[in-house]
Amino acid sequence: MITGNTYGTTPLDPDESDGLLIEISTHSELDVAEQFNIALAELWATGRKHNDILTVKFLKRLHKEMFSGVWRWAGTFRTSNKNIGIEWRGGAISIALQQLLLDVECQINQGIYPFDEIAAHFHHRLVSIHPFPNGNGRHARLVTDLLLMHYHKSRGSWGATMQMPIEEIRKEYLAALREADDGSISRLTLFLRQ
């Protein structure tokens, strides 16, 4: 028998609510507020041409646009270690992002991989660096879409065409990321277009 709160009605604990800019008490309220902010950021991001997508400055700006209506720390790198991501001290996040962006630029210029594979590699490494306190997956998906669009490719569907519940789509996404951790990018490249 399941007791207690169901997802969405679970109260936020004090650590989770630190940095909130608005009055929110449950996960479902947080989801709604974040999704509204992200929708506005998508309008901002897709409504203009960005020639600086492959810069740290743009990555931070996009995160700020996505979460600044909800979180005080939007657009700033995390200052603690998480269960995923690189060590944050000593400017490691900025250094890792700079290397990622240079690598992707080289891959694009040299045509090293098919473009969807470049996008999947970019997405995976960005998630693996995990630069922000929260919202890294959503941020990485949107910036990957912007990269695709900048090079005249269609946005990723990120599992939207899969005929399964959202929880199962999320499991597939996480499984694809884990396979990429082990060196195989094919499942994530496929998921990008599913």
C-alpha positions in Angstrom: 0.0 0.0 0.0 1.3 3.4 -0.9 1.0 6.1 1.7 1.8 9.7 1.8 1.8 12.3 -0.9 1.6 11.6 -4.6 3.9 13.3 -7.0 3.0 17.0 -7.4 1.4 17.4 -4.0 4.6 16.6 -2.2 5.8 19.7 -0.3 9.1 21.1 -1.2 11.8 20.7 1.5 13.7 23.8 2.6 16.8 22.9 0.6 14.7 22.6 -2.6 13.0 25.9 -2.0 16.2 27.9 -1.3 16.5 30.4 -4.1 12.8 30.5 -5.1 11.6 33.9 -6.2 7.9 33.1 -6.0 5.7 31.5 -3.4 5.5 27.8 -4.2 4.8 24.9 -1.8 4.5 21.8 -4.0 6.4 20.1 -6.8 3.4 20.5 -9.1 3.3 24.2 -8.5 7.1 24.3 -9.2 6.6 22.3 -12.5 3.9 24.8 -13.7 6.0 27.8 -12.8 9.1 26.5 -14.5 7.2 25.3 -17.6 5.7 28.8 -18.0 9.1 30.4 -17.7 10.6 27.9 -20.2 7.8 28.6 -22.7 8.7 32.3 -22.6 12.4 31.4 -23.0 11.6 29.3 -26.1 9.8 32.2 -27.6 12.8 34.4 -26.9 15.3 31.8 -28.2 13.5 30.7 -31.3 12.3 34.2 -32.3 15.7 35.5 -33.3 19.0 34.4 -34.8 21.8 33.6 -32.4 25.3 33.7 -33.7 26.8 33.0 -30.3 25.2 29.6 -29.5 28.6 28.0 -29.0 29.7 30.3 -26.2 29.6 30.0 -22.5 28.0 33.4 -22.3 25.1 32.1 -24.4 24.7 28.9 -22.4 24.4 31.0 -19.2 22.0 33.5 -20.8 19.7 30.8 -22.1 19.5 29.1 -18.7 18.7 32.5 -17.2 16.0 33.1 -19.7 14.5 29.6 -18.9 14.5 29.9 -15.1 14.9 33.6 -14.0 11.2 33.9 -13.2 11.5 31.1 -10.7 15.0 30.8 -9.3 17.4 33.4 -8.0 20.4 31.4 -9.2 19.2 31.1 -12.8 22.1 31.4 -15.3 24.8 30.9 -12.7 26.9 27.8 -12.3 26.4 25.5 -9.4 28.6 25.9 -6.3 28.3 22.4 -5.0 28.7 18.8 -6.2 25.7 16.8 -7.3 25.1 13.1 -7.9 25.9 13.8 -11.5 28.3 16.3 -13.1 31.9 17.3 -12.9 33.7 18.8 -9.8 32.6 22.4 -9.6 35.7 24.0 -7.9 38.5 25.8 -9.6 36.5 27.0 -12.6 36.2 23.4 -13.8 32.7 24.0 -15.2 33.8 26.9 -17.4 36.9 25.0 -18.6 34.9 21.9 -19.4 32.2 24.0 -21.3 34.9 25.8 -23.3 36.4 22.5 -24.3 33.0 21.1 -25.3 32.2 24.2 -27.4 35.5 24.1 -29.2 35.1 20.4 -29.8 31.6 20.8 -31.3 32.8 23.7 -33.5 35.6 21.6 -34.8 33.3 18.6 -35.4 30.9 20.8 -37.3 33.6 22.5 -39.4 35.3 19.2 -40.2 32.1 17.2 -40.7 33.5 14.5 -38.4 30.1 12.9 -37.7 26.6 13.2 -39.2 25.0 16.3 -37.8 22.5 14.5 -35.5 25.4 12.6 -34.0 27.2 15.8 -33.3 24.1 17.1 -31.7 23.7 14.0 -29.5 27.4 14.1 -28.5 27.0 17.8 -27.6 23.8 17.1 -25.6 25.3 14.2 -23.7 28.5 16.1 -22.7 26.5 19.2 -21.7 24.3 17.1 -19.4 27.4 15.2 -18.1 29.1 18.5 -17.1 25.8 19.5 -15.4 26.7 23.2 -15.1 23.7 24.5 -13.2 22.0 23.7 -9.9 18.9 22.4 -11.7 17.3 22.3 -15.1 20.3 20.9 -16.9 18.4 18.3 -19.1 15.8 20.8 -20.2 18.5 23.4 -20.9 20.6 20.9 -22.8 17.7 19.8 -25.0 16.8 23.4 -25.8 20.3 24.5 -26.6 20.8 21.4 -28.7 17.6 22.3 -30.7 18.9 25.8 -31.2 22.2 24.4 -32.5 20.3 22.1 -34.9 18.1 25.0 -36.1 21.1 27.3 -36.5 22.6 24.8 -39.0 19.2 24.5 -40.8 18.2 21.2 -39.3 14.9 20.4 -37.6 14.6 20.5 -33.9 14.8 17.2 -32.0 11.6 15.5 -31.0 13.2 14.0 -27.8 10.8 11.1 -27.6 7.6 13.0 -28.5 6.7 10.6 -31.3 7.1 7.5 -29.0 3.7 5.9 -28.2 4.3 5.4 -24.5 3.6 7.2 -21.2 5.9 10.1 -20.3 7.5 8.1 -17.5 8.6 5.5 -20.0 9.9 8.2 -22.4 11.9 9.6 -19.5 13.3 6.1 -18.7 14.3 5.7 -22.4 16.1 9.1 -22.3 18.0 8.3 -19.2 18.9 4.8 -20.6 20.2 6.5 -23.8 22.3 8.9 -21.6 23.8 6.0 -19.6 24.7 4.2 -22.9 26.4 7.4 -24.0 28.3 7.4 -20.7 29.6 4.0 -21.7 30.7 5.3 -25.2 27.7 4.4 -27.4 25.9 7.5 -28.7 23.6 5.6 -31.1 20.6 5.3 -28.7 20.7 9.0 -27.8 21.1 9.9 -31.5 18.0 7.8 -32.3 16.1 9.3 -29.3 16.8 12.8 -30.6 14.5 12.0 -33.5 11.9 9.7 -31.9 
